[in-house]
């Protein structure tokens, strides 16, 4: 199981820190993906190793994941499609599917059929949305943030012993697609958690004021 999740930074300094750290992580993933892509393309398919297949698929999924999260981070909303989140050369270009003549990987839903070497995207339903921004009046705006991304192996049997699973905070709604080799999830505090925290803070402030009033009486 792979677990990486982002929390949007609340200050400019924090944003720069996040950006620098994740740019380094992304650079490593892109480099590894290109390495395994070269290995696969230079080797006859019958001689492909598990290391090369797994390394390419995992790092391809990670490139797409980073693109999706960076788009969320910068725009406070999901890209219309994950392909749209790829801009410039930051993510190494959209990955190809080694089991489909290196045609672009497709992004499917959990309800679609198994497709070797392609991706599965699940976005949390409205009850698991998060506060992402504020309107002009200062009211919190809830939007979808939490999501799960998976990549299929070459066949369902290949991934039979995979321990891929949704991130535990997304387990109430996220599912493991049959045949998924790797999964990774993004999570941000949901509106119900934020609302509960705010209610507790208001109650604590009220009790503090009442206690102060009693002390002064």
MARLOKOL-762024 format. One record per residue: x, y, z of N, C-alpha, C in turn. Coordinates in steps of 0.001 Angstrom, whole numbers, plus 500000, padded with zeros to 6 digits. Example, Ala and Ser with C-alpha at 12.3 -4.5 7.8 and 13.67 -1.06 7.14 Angstrom:
<sites>
513190494310507800512300495500507800513200496700507800/512850497750507080513670498940507140512900500030507870/
</sites>
This chain:
<sites>
500849498809500000500000500000500000500882501239500000/500476502229499235501204503485499207500326504568499792/500872505346500701500096506402501337500863507702501278/500337508651500547500868510009500525499659510914500470/499625511942501286498497512852501204498977514270501402/498253515202500838498598516611500886497633517369501770/498134518355502486497309519327503184497687520689502639/496700521444502179496997522732501584497646523661502596/498711524329502178499425525243503069498608526506503289/498761527082504471497964528258504809498756529552504774/500031529475504467500843530688504401501796530602503243/502317531753502830503229531780501686504491530986501988/505038531126503201506252530410503547506021528905503529/504874528479504073504559527051504065504407526551502646/503788527350501771503605526952500383504941526751499696/505881527660499942507204527510499332507881526248499840/507733525964501118508339524774501694507754523511501077/506412523461500984505770522323500335506247522184498896/506264523286498190506616523258496773508019522712496558/508956523195497355510338522741497203510459521247497500/509817520800498569509901519395498947509289518494497885/508064518834497437507379517970496488507962518042495096/508581519175494742509281519239493462510443518255493442/511117518111494573512204517139494663511665515713494532/510565515437495215509944514112495119509501513819493685/508882514803493063508404514634491692509559514373490743/510653515104490909511813514930490042512322513494490093/512357512911491284512807511525491437511857510560490746/510551510779490903509547509904490293509639509969488764/509758511171488213509857511322486762511112510623486241/512211510788486950513464510151486539513334508632486548/512734508086487603512552506635487698511611506118486615/510562506861486352509621506442485317510308506363483959/511080507385483611511780507396482331512827506288482255/513448505994483389514433504904483415513763503582483061/512666503254483744512002501981483489511344501954482114/510918503097481620510369503145480267511445502768479243/512643503303479420513747502952478515514056501465478594/514075500929479808514359499500479982513333498659479234/512057498982479388511009498204478722511091498326477209/511326499527476721511353499736475278512577499109474619/513633498936475380514865498361474838514924496843475009/513902496268475639513881494836475921512686494190475238/512877493038474587511728492341474006510686492048475086/509419492213474770508359492069475763508403490749476521/508674489609475872508725488348476625509805488337477710/510765489257477613511867489295478580511689490401479627/510547491055479626510311492101480628510334491491482031/510996492171482949511079491694484323509977492321485176/509688491664486285508715492204487235509169493565487751/510467493694488005510993494968488503510715496105487522/510969495858486233510770496909485232509291497240485067/508439496220485017506997496439484868506456497212486065/506751496706487263506239497346488474506801498753488640/508101498902488360508722500218488497508122501237487557/507856500821486327507259501756485369505829502105485763/505026501110486097503618501370486421503486502212487688/504262501896488711504165502657489954504555504114489737/505674504348489062506137505725488874505272506494487891/504653505810486934503692506470486047502478506926486839/501969506033487695500839506405488546501198507591489427/502409507590489972502824508679490842502900510005490093/503378509989488844503418511217488052502018511792487874/501056510918487571499676511362487391499112511867488719/499432511161489799498975511571491120499498512969491461/500781513173491283501359514485491580500715515577490737/500478515282489463499841516276488599498466516651489149/497697515647489568496375515907490114496423516704491398/497358516360492277497447517050493563497979518466493396/498984518641492541499506519986492314498413520888491743/497580520334490859496476521122490307495510521514491427/495201520583492310494343520891493455494960521976494324/496242521831494562496961522756495426496923524174494857/497138524278493551497249525588492913495902526205492552/494895525360492275493612525871491774492431525624492709/492650524894493790491602524590494765490433523815494156/490698523090493090489670522236492494490340521199491620/489623520102491385490156519050490520490215519538489077/491203519025488344491242519290486913490035518617486258/489569519177485149488430518580484435488750517129484091/489960516882483640490488515529483473491909515540484015/492405514376484405493779514330484903494766514746483826/494438514453482563495322514888481470495477516393481478/494408517105481829494441518568481827495355519118482910/495681518293483901496564518740484977498030518746484545/498323518088483438499693518068482929499938519337482127/500881520128482582501210521342481841502727521506481840/503265521877480693504709521992480571505361520629480704/506608520607481100507319519343481243507471518913482679/506718519551483562506886519327484999506696517870485406/505780517171484754505454515812485162505960514762484172/506815515162483272507414514213482361506527513757481229/505434514474480976504517514082479911503584512969480359/502430512889479727501449511866480088502017510484479768/501935509523480703502562508211480483501837507357479458/502615506515478804502063505567477854501817504215478508/500960503421477868500609502097478388501464501042477681/502360500379478414503244499399477780502503498172477246/501260497963477678500478496807477231499512497173476108/499649498407475609498795498861474511499613499685473520/500779499128473144501656499771472156502046501198472545/502129501444473865502547502744474395501575503867474035/500332503488473762499300504509473628499091505160474996/498570506386475051498395507049476353497557506211477317/497983506176478570497195505503479593495805506134479656/494802505310479830493436505785479985493080505860481470/492144506734481795491681506877483179490235506401483256/489999505351484037488677504767484144488087504999485539/486812504677485680486148504742486978486138503351487599/485744503276488847485690502001489555484660501060488932/483700501604488183482650500776487587483034500211486229/484144500693485663484576500196484354485291498849484495/485408498155483369486062496852483376487578496996483483/488218495914483915489672495859484009490308496184482667/491380496981482695492088497365481475493581497399481773/494355496435481259495774496311481611496553497615481425/497317497997482452498201499148482349497528500502482391/496236500547482665495528501825482723495268502225484176/494645503379484357494444503977485674492977503976486077/492741504023487381491386504126487916491363505292488901/490441506225488675490308507393489537488980507340490283/489034507543491599487838507666492422487919508984493186/486886509808493057486821511081493778485708510979494810/485971511435496012485020511308497113483701512012496803/482622511404497263481306512014497108481160513208498045/480070513944497885479917515242498546480029515164500064/479599514074500665479670513966502123481107513886502627/482066513722501717483477513684502099484267514836501475/483559515896501111484246517074500583484960517822501704/485774518806501313486562519586502269486387521073501988/486614521885503022486621523331502796487919523697502083/487760524287500897488924524555500044489223526031499891/488240526879500139488422528308499886487314529069500608/487314530401500458486250531232501011485731532182499952/484433532493500037483858533428499083484100534859499560/483569535825498793483817537234499105483275537630500473/482264536923500940481673537230502246482391536521503392/483402535737503049484151535037504085483599533684504465/482625533187503700482045531881503987482900530767503378/483063529679504131483839528549503635483146527888502445/483935527473501480483415526799500291483896525349500313/482948524416500258483283522995500244483411522511498809/484493521766498558484728521212497220485336519816497360/485262519017496299485893517689496368487418517823496358/488059517172497293489517517121497323489993515675497378/489472514903498315489972513555498560489729512642497356/490768511898497008490624510979495875491566509799496022/491292508761495234492116507561495168492488507306493712/493746506952493498494227506635492154494883505260492187/494562504431491203495132503087491126495634502836489704/496570501896489589497040501482488272496894499966488177/496397499510487035496232498080486802497555497444486372/497735496180486762498848495394486260498531494838484885/499406493980484349499180493431483001497974492503482913/497609491873484021496402491052484070495971490932485533/494757490452485746494224490385487101495046489442487975/495477488333487422496252487362488201497576487953488664/498174488804487855499469489420488179499394490185489505/498261490818489753498105491656490952497427490916492101/497326489594491988496574488822492979497112489001494391/498421489129494520499028489255495842499385490700496190/498904491633495400499164493044495698498456493455496976/499139494255497801498506494745499027497945496155498849/497730496545497598497155497868497332495812498005498035/495579499159498616494307499431499290494139500934499422/492903501412499622492693502844499795493392503346501060/493771504610501044494299505249502237493253505119503341/493698504850504569492734504514505616491689505600505867/492022506870505654491046507937505867490029508015504716/490329507325503619489387507269502500488666505925502427/488884505083503436488367503713503379486850503635503443/486182504675503931484723504646504001484076504687502628/484792505231501644484200505344500311485101504767499203/486409504720499435487327504230498407487314502708498311/487442502196497097487454500755496849488732500357496103/489146499118496315490272498595495542489740497976494256/490134498513493102489697497905491844490320496518491676/489561495568491192490114494237490952491218494330489899/492381493817490232493511493888489306494426495070489548/494110495891490562494961497050490865496291496576491434/497370497098490880498707496737491340499175497685492437/498903498971492238499260499994493228498097500970493377/498006501559494566497027502609494829497682503692495662/497173504898495507497633506008496333496474506968496551/496396507539497747495276508407498063495694509784498520/494841510750498268495019512117498768493874512426499716/494184513079500826493158513348501830493340514730502416/492228515399502625492188516673503343491031516601504322/491177517204505464490142517183506489488778517488505896/487796516628506183486461516790505606485658517844506369/484578518306505745483796519398506336483217519024507689/482799517763507865482219517386509154483259517441510270/484500517074509952485569517155510957485855518614511288/485953519452510247486215520880510471485089521525511272/483847521204510906482692521780511620482688521355513089/483027520091513344483051519606514729484134520323515537/485290520541514915486367521263515598485951522696515909/485308523328514926484856524712515128483812524779516252/482915523807516296481889523790517342482527523631518719/483537522769518803484219522587520088484950523857520507/485568524560519533486255525813519858485268526872520340/484115526958519673483102527941520095482578527628521489/482361526332521750481869525938523068482906526235524147/484176525969523845485237526239524821485352527734525094/485224528546524029485298529997524204484120530497525040/482932529927524796481741530316525561481913529975527038/482418528771527306482622528351528685483676529203529376/484698529596528609485745530459529168485167531827529552/484335532372528669483711533659528949482794533574530175/482037532492530247481148532321531389481947532209532683/483046531479532638483874531316533833484483532652534244/484904533422533253485485534734533549484440535658534168/483193535579533669482112536392534209481792536026535643/481829534729535947481569534284537309482652534757538263/483893534775537774485016535222538602484899536707538942/484304537470538016484216538910538203482971539329538988/482067538369539209480819538735539895481001538726541408/
</sites>
